[in-house]
Structures are given as structure tokens and as C-alpha cells.
Amino acid sequence: MSENQQKEYWRWKEYNWKNPEIPDWKGGLVTAGVDVGSTSSQAVICVDGQLYAYASMRTGSDSPSSALNAINWAMEGTGLTLQDINFTVGTGYGRVNVPFANKAVTEIACHARGANFMYGPSVRTLLDMGGQDCKAIHCDDKGKVTSFLMNDKCAAGTGRGMEVFANLLAVSIEDVGDMSFNVETEPDPVSSTCVVFAKTEATGLLRAGWSKEKVLAAYCSAMASRVVSLLERNGMELDFAITGGIAKNPGVVKRIEKLLGVQALTPKYDTQIAGALGGALFAKALVEKSAKVAK
């Protein structure tokens, strides 16, 4: 087996982070959100509603283990244990299988709430580009969902589809976006209805003499066209923001912006943690609501 065949070009960097501006969580309201997605899992910890720590990693073979791995990595170096967290919300594809969660909340609601925190209350249209689906979401100034549309029929136009293409072309997933602009003219999009068909078409184009950059441009263009259609069907309203891993791919983001004629808001935080962050914020609200009822 060649080196190219052995290398996993789709593999993105896993990471954890702790807020240096919050030296101690003790005495605060500690809440967590755990987003177990089809391809990645994130855990976010908040202290009194402020972002304290998070971790983002690949989803493993089962949701419970993925959830535990993510929260343990987020807590690493903080002195926290699961018993110190006052309330945890599970969200995402595996939300009902987060063993230590106190409640499950849909990823659509959590992404809207997380985006409200990340981008500010002006966000009205949100695009969440996940591992296996895309969601066009409308929300109000509180981050409450007012309408949404979802497309989950195929991995084409999603994070997993982009991973498949990165491996096919032997290009690092982190380089795909920038490489897609290294073309003289923008090519026609490849098939965006099915990742299998798109792979077959791309293989044919490579054999016909297309460069990797040109094929990537065609696929990024196809992804952008597909999600723009979803956004337009749900109705566009400014301000516009993007969450999920694909939000880090300028090859897709800039083409979406061009097709829509609008510029997406610049993220202040990692776009992949939006769902888990929303979960942690929901957890805080639920604790506070319970305390009021108790009085």
C-alpha cells in the first residue's frame, strides 16, 4: 500500500481549550452541553453563562463513549469532574445517548442559541453545515428558532462529503478551500445530489486531465449551490451566519456569499462548538428556571 493510500487526508485537527480569563470555576454555576454528531463530537463547559472550556473530536463507534471522551477532554486541566457540573444538556445526532446528560435538546435549537452567543443577537438566518446534513434556520434576537428546513438525504454537500473528496484527491482537508481558488476560471459544479455520483464524476474529470484544484473548485461550487437553494427555500433574512465544520472552508463559504450576494458574519469562536455551546446555555436557563419554581 502506498503512502498516499495510508494517509487519512480527511482527518481534521482535534483540540481542546480553556478560557484563561476565568481562573476558577468554583462557586459559579457550571453547565455543559455535549453535541454528539454523526462525524464529530463537541463538549462545552460554561461558568455563569460564560464560555469556560471546550473540546472537539471525532465521533467514535458509539455515542455514549464519544460523549464521555469529549467531556473528559474538555475538563482536562480544569480540576472539574462530572459531579461538579450542575446540569448537562445532550444534543446532536446522539443526544439521547449521552449517559450523564440531564436533558436532551434538538441540535437545531442548540445551534440557534449557540449562534446567538457567538455572533450576537442580530443573527436571523443561520446555516448549520454538519457531517451528514445541512440546516437552514431562522431565529429571533434571543436565539429562539422561528423556522427551519433540513436536507439529510445524502452526504453530498456536507462535512462527510468533503472528507470523502479530500481522501479521493489526496489533499489535506484543511487545504481544500484555499486550493479550490487556484483556478483560472470557475468550472461548472460536479453532481451535488449524491456523493457516490460526485466521486465518480470527479474521477472521470481527473482522467480527462482536470487538475485537483479544478475538481475541488467544482465540488465546492456544487456544495455552495446546494445549501443556497436550501437557504432560499426557507427565506433569507439578515444577519446571516454559518456554523459547523464547513464554515472553516473558505472555498465553500465565499461561494455561498457570492451566490447570495451577502457576507456572512465573522465568527468570534470556533464554529464547530455552536451546538454544544447552545446546549450549555440551555442548561443554565433550565437550572435558573428550576430555582425560580422552587421559590
C-alpha positions in Angstrom: 0.0 0.0 0.0 1.4 3.4 -1.0 1.9 6.3 1.5 -1.0 8.2 -0.2 -3.3 5.3 0.4 -2.3 5.0 4.0 -2.7 8.7 4.9 -6.0 9.9 6.1 -6.4 13.2 4.3 -9.8 13.8 5.7 -8.6 13.8 9.3 -9.0 17.3 10.8 -7.3 18.5 13.9 -8.9 17.6 17.3 -8.4 20.1 20.1 -9.4 21.3 23.5 -9.3 24.8 25.0 -9.7 26.6 28.4 -10.6 30.2 28.9 -7.6 31.9 30.5 -9.8 34.8 31.7 -11.8 32.6 34.0 -9.2 31.4 36.6 -11.6 29.4 38.8 -15.0 27.8 38.3 -15.6 27.2 42.0 -18.7 29.0 43.4 -20.1 29.5 39.9 -23.0 27.8 38.1 -21.3 25.2 36.0 -23.2 23.9 33.0 -22.3 21.7 30.0 -23.5 20.9 26.5 -22.4 17.8 24.6 -23.1 17.6 20.9 -22.6 14.1 19.6 -22.8 14.4 15.8 -22.5 11.8 13.1 -18.9 12.6 12.4 -17.7 14.9 15.3 -18.4 15.4 19.0 -18.0 18.6 21.0 -18.3 19.3 24.7 -18.6 22.9 26.0 -18.5 23.9 29.7 -19.8 27.3 30.8 -19.4 29.1 34.2 -22.3 31.5 34.9 -23.1 31.5 31.2 -19.6 32.4 30.1 -17.5 30.1 27.9 -15.0 28.3 30.1 -13.7 25.2 28.3 -14.4 23.0 25.3 -13.2 20.0 23.3 -13.8 18.9 19.7 -13.0 15.4 18.5 -14.0 12.7 16.1 -17.2 10.8 17.0 -16.2 7.2 17.8 -18.0 3.9 17.3 -20.8 4.7 19.8 -22.5 7.8 21.2 -22.0 7.2 25.0 -18.3 6.7 24.7 -17.9 9.7 22.3 -19.8 11.9 24.8 -17.6 10.8 27.7 -14.4 11.3 25.7 -15.4 14.8 24.7 -16.5 16.0 28.2 -13.4 14.4 29.8 -11.1 16.2 27.4 -12.9 19.5 27.9 -12.5 19.1 31.7 -8.8 18.2 31.3 -6.6 20.6 33.4 -9.6 22.4 35.0 -10.0 20.3 38.1 -13.6 19.6 37.2 -15.3 16.3 37.5 -18.7 15.3 36.2 -20.1 15.7 39.7 -19.1 19.4 39.7 -21.3 20.1 36.7 -24.7 21.4 37.8 -26.6 20.5 34.7 -25.8 18.9 31.3 -27.7 19.0 28.0 -27.1 16.4 25.3 -27.7 17.4 21.7 -26.9 16.3 18.2 -27.4 13.0 16.4 -26.6 11.0 19.6 -28.3 13.4 22.1 -30.4 10.6 23.7 -27.3 8.5 24.3 -25.3 11.0 26.4 -25.3 8.9 29.6 -24.6 11.8 32.1 -27.0 14.4 30.5 -29.9 15.7 32.5 -31.9 16.6 29.4 -31.8 16.2 25.6 -32.4 19.2 23.3 -32.5 19.2 19.5 -29.4 20.3 17.6 -31.5 22.9 15.7 -32.5 24.7 18.9 -29.0 24.4 20.3 -27.3 25.8 17.2 -29.6 28.8 17.1 -28.9 29.5 20.7 -25.2 29.0 20.3 -25.0 31.2 17.2 -26.8 33.9 19.2 -24.0 33.9 21.7 -21.2 33.5 19.2 -22.3 36.1 16.6 -24.7 38.3 18.6 -28.4 39.0 18.7 -28.6 40.4 15.1 -28.4 36.9 13.6 -31.7 36.0 11.8 -30.6 33.3 9.3 -28.3 30.5 10.2 -26.7 27.8 8.1 -25.5 24.8 10.0 -23.4 22.5 7.8 -22.9 19.3 9.7 -21.3 16.0 9.0 -24.3 14.3 7.4 -26.9 17.1 6.9 -27.5 20.8 6.4 -30.0 23.0 8.2 -31.3 26.5 7.3 -32.6 28.1 10.4 -34.4 31.3 11.2 -34.1 32.7 14.7 -35.1 35.8 16.7 -32.9 38.1 18.8 -32.9 35.6 21.7 -31.7 32.7 19.6 -35.1 31.1 19.5 -35.9 29.1 16.3 -38.8 30.5 14.3 -38.5 28.2 11.3 -36.1 25.7 9.7 -35.5 23.4 6.7 -33.2 20.4 6.7 -31.6 18.4 4.0 -30.2 15.0 5.1 -30.8 12.8 2.0 -27.2 12.3 1.2 -23.7 13.1 2.4 -23.0 15.3 -0.7 -22.9 18.9 0.4 -21.9 18.1 4.0 -18.8 17.7 6.0 -18.6 14.0 5.3 -18.8 14.6 1.6 -15.9 17.0 1.8 -13.9 14.4 3.7 -14.6 11.8 1.0 -13.3 14.2 -1.6 -10.2 15.1 0.3 -9.3 11.4 0.5 -10.1 10.9 -3.1 -7.8 13.7 -4.3 -5.1 13.1 -1.6 -5.5 16.7 -0.4 -5.5 17.6 3.3 -9.0 18.6 4.4 -7.6 21.9 5.8 -6.2 22.9 2.3 -9.3 22.1 0.3 -10.8 25.6 0.5 -7.7 27.6 -0.5 -6.7 25.2 -3.2 -10.2 25.5 -4.8 -9.4 29.1 -5.8 -6.2 28.2 -7.7 -8.1 28.0 -11.0 -8.1 30.4 -14.0 -11.8 30.2 -14.5 -14.6 28.8 -12.3 -15.6 25.3 -13.6 -19.2 24.0 -13.7 -20.3 22.3 -10.5 -20.0 18.5 -10.2 -23.0 16.4 -9.2 -24.3 17.6 -5.8 -27.2 15.1 -5.4 -25.1 12.1 -4.3 -21.6 11.8 -3.0 -21.1 8.5 -4.9 -22.1 10.1 -8.2 -19.9 13.1 -7.4 -16.9 10.8 -6.7 -17.5 9.0 -10.0 -17.7 12.3 -11.9 -14.6 13.7 -10.2 -12.6 10.5 -11.0 -13.6 10.9 -14.7 -12.6 14.6 -14.7 -9.2 13.7 -13.3 -8.7 11.1 -16.0 -9.7 13.8 -18.5 -6.9 16.0 -17.4 -8.5 18.3 -14.8 -6.2 19.4 -12.0 -7.0 18.7 -8.4 -7.7 22.4 -7.9 -10.2 22.5 -10.7 -12.1 19.4 -9.3 -12.1 20.9 -5.8 -13.5 24.2 -7.2 -16.2 22.3 -9.0 -17.2 20.4 -5.8 -17.0 23.5 -3.5 -19.3 25.2 -6.1 -21.7 22.3 -6.0 -21.8 22.3 -2.2 -22.5 26.1 -2.2 -25.3 25.8 -4.8 -27.0 23.1 -2.8 -27.1 24.9 0.5 -28.0 28.2 -1.1 -31.1 26.5 -2.5 -32.0 25.3 1.0 -31.5 28.8 2.4 -33.6 30.4 -0.3 -36.4 28.0 0.2 -36.5 28.8 3.9 -36.2 32.5 3.2 -33.1 34.7 3.6 -33.1 37.4 6.3 -30.0 39.3 7.5 -27.9 39.0 9.5 -26.5 35.7 8.2 -24.1 33.3 10.0 -22.7 29.8 9.4 -21.9 27.1 12.0 -20.3 23.7 11.7 -17.0 22.4 10.3 -17.6 23.5 6.7 -17.8 27.1 8.0 -14.0 26.9 8.2 -13.7 26.1 4.5 -13.3 29.4 2.6 -13.9 27.6 -0.7 -17.5 26.9 0.2 -18.2 30.0 2.4 -17.0 32.5 -0.2 -19.0 30.8 -3.0 -22.1 30.8 -0.8 -21.6 34.5 -0.1 -21.2 35.2 -3.8 -24.4 33.3 -4.8 -26.4 35.0 -2.1 -24.9 38.5 -2.6 -24.4 38.8 1.2 -21.4 38.5 3.5 -21.6 36.0 6.5 -20.8 37.3 9.9 -17.3 36.7 11.1 -17.2 34.1 13.9 -15.6 35.1 17.2 -15.4 31.5 18.3 -14.9 28.1 16.8 -17.9 27.4 14.5 -17.9 23.7 15.4 -18.9 24.3 19.0 -22.1 26.1 18.4 -24.4 23.2 19.1 -22.6 22.2 22.4 -22.4 25.9 23.4 -26.1 26.2 22.9 -26.7 23.1 25.0 -24.6 24.6 27.9 -26.6 27.8 27.7 -29.9 25.9 27.7 -28.6 24.0 30.8 -28.0 27.3 32.6 -31.6 28.5 31.7 -33.1 25.3 32.9 -31.3 25.5 36.3 -32.4 29.0 36.8 -35.9 28.2 35.9 -36.0 25.3 38.3 -34.6 27.6 41.1 -37.4 30.1 40.5 -40.1 27.4 40.6 -38.6 26.1 43.8 -39.0 29.5 45.4 
